Amino acid sequence: MSVGIGYDSHRFAEGRRLVLGGVEIDHERGLAGHSDADVLTHAVIDALLGATGLGDIGALFSDDDPQWLDADSLDLLRTVVGMVGGRIVNIDATVVCEEPRLASYRAEMERILAEVTSARVNVKATTNEGMGWIGRGEGIACIAVASVDSE
């Protein structure tokens, strides 16, 4: 069994959709990024890459490469799942943001990520208690852990 940790963060930006775990969230601002800036899916990707020793999301999907401009992060995740040399057992992720509230979206995020990875997925959400850039509502961060059975 191998375990990997992933982290991602993005600033809020006007005129962008907010996508987390492949789910479009009703919010007045989205996240800035080269792709769709889905911090949840990006953290999951990095956790899987870490568990399998395959590098990191920036090496595979460079934000300098026009091929990935406005890319759907679920497509990036599908690519990584195809590279994983074993069964993805579990994914656990925590999204950190002051807004929007995510409780009503969690089940759909878990369903979509589980469908793509064929793994048990748990998504949690918390605030940063008003501290730092997240606490000021400047963006969203996510940390994820993935376990992969390589046998």
N, C-alpha and C positions, 0 to 999 in steps of 0.2 A: 504494500500500500504506500502510495506517495501522496504528499500534501503540498499544496501551493497556496500562497497568499497573493491577492491582487488588490491594487488601490488605484482609484482614478478620481479626478476632480475637474470641474469646469465652472467657469463664471456664467452667470445669467447674461442673456443678450436679448435685446428687443428684436421682434420680427422673426423669431425662430420658434419651431415647435419644441415642446418639452417631451422627450421620449425617455422612458426608464424601463428597462427590462422588456423592451419591444412594445410597450404600451404608451400610447399618446395620452398625456396627462393634460387635463383642462387647467391651463395657467396662462397668465398674461405674458410671461416671458419663457423662452426656451434657454438652452445652454449653447454657448459659443464653442465651436470646434470644427475641425476639418470634415469629419463625418457627421452623423446625426447627433454626436456628443452624448450618447447614452452611457452615462457614468456607471450604471449598474452592470450593463452588459460588458463594458470595457473592463471593469474590475473582475468579472467572472472570467473573461478571456485571459487576463494576466494570471489569475489563480490557476487556471488550467495549464497555461504555458509554464508556470513555475513548477507545478506538480510533475510535469513531464520533461523538464529540462530543455524546453524548446525556445528559450529566449523571452522576449517581451513583445507587447502589442506594437510598440513604436518601431521595432526592428522589422516586424512582418508587414505592418500597414502604416508606413511612414506618412506623416502629415505634409511632407514635401511632394508626395506622389499624387498627381492629379487623378489617378485611377480611383483613389479613395475619397475624393471630394464628394460630400453629401451621401456617402455610403450608408446603407442600412447596417447597423451594428449586428443585427441578427445574422446577416449574411457573413460577416466577419467571424462570428461565433461558429457558424456552420463549417466554415473553412477550418477553424482550429479544432473542432470536434473531429473532423476527418483526419487530422494529424495525430490525435491522441492515440497512443499505442496501448490501449487498455480500456476497461470499463470505467466510466465516470460514475462514482458511487454517490457522492454527496456534494452539494454546493450550499454554502451558508453565506448570506450577504447582509450587510447593514448599510442602509442609505442614511446619510446624515444631512439634514436640511431643516431650516426653520419653516419654510413654506415650499410647496403646498403640503397639506396633510395627505398622506399616502395610504392610510388604512383601507380605504375603499378600492384601491387598485392592487393591493398586495396579492390577492388570490390569482388575478389574471397574470401578473408578472411571474409568479411561481409556475403557473400552468404553461405559459409560453416558454420560459427557460427550461422547464422540465421536458417539454416536447422536443426542443432542439437538442438537448444534451442526453436525453433518456436517463436522467438522474433524479434523485430526490433533491428538491430545491426548497430552501427556506429563505424568505426575504423578510427582513425586519426594517423598521424605520425609527429614527430617533432625531431629536434636535441637538443642537450644540449649546443649549441653555443660554443663548444670547451672546456667547463668547466668540471672539475672533471673526474672521471673514465670513464664515458660515453663519454665525450668530447675527451678523449684520445683514444677512439676506443677500450676500453677494454671489452665492453659488451653491453647488451641491457636491458632496463627496460620497464615495462608497468604498467600503472594504469588503473583500470576499475571500473565502477559503474554499478550496476544492480538494476532494480526495479522489484518487484514481487507483484502481486495482490493475496493476500491470501484468497480472498473470491470467 
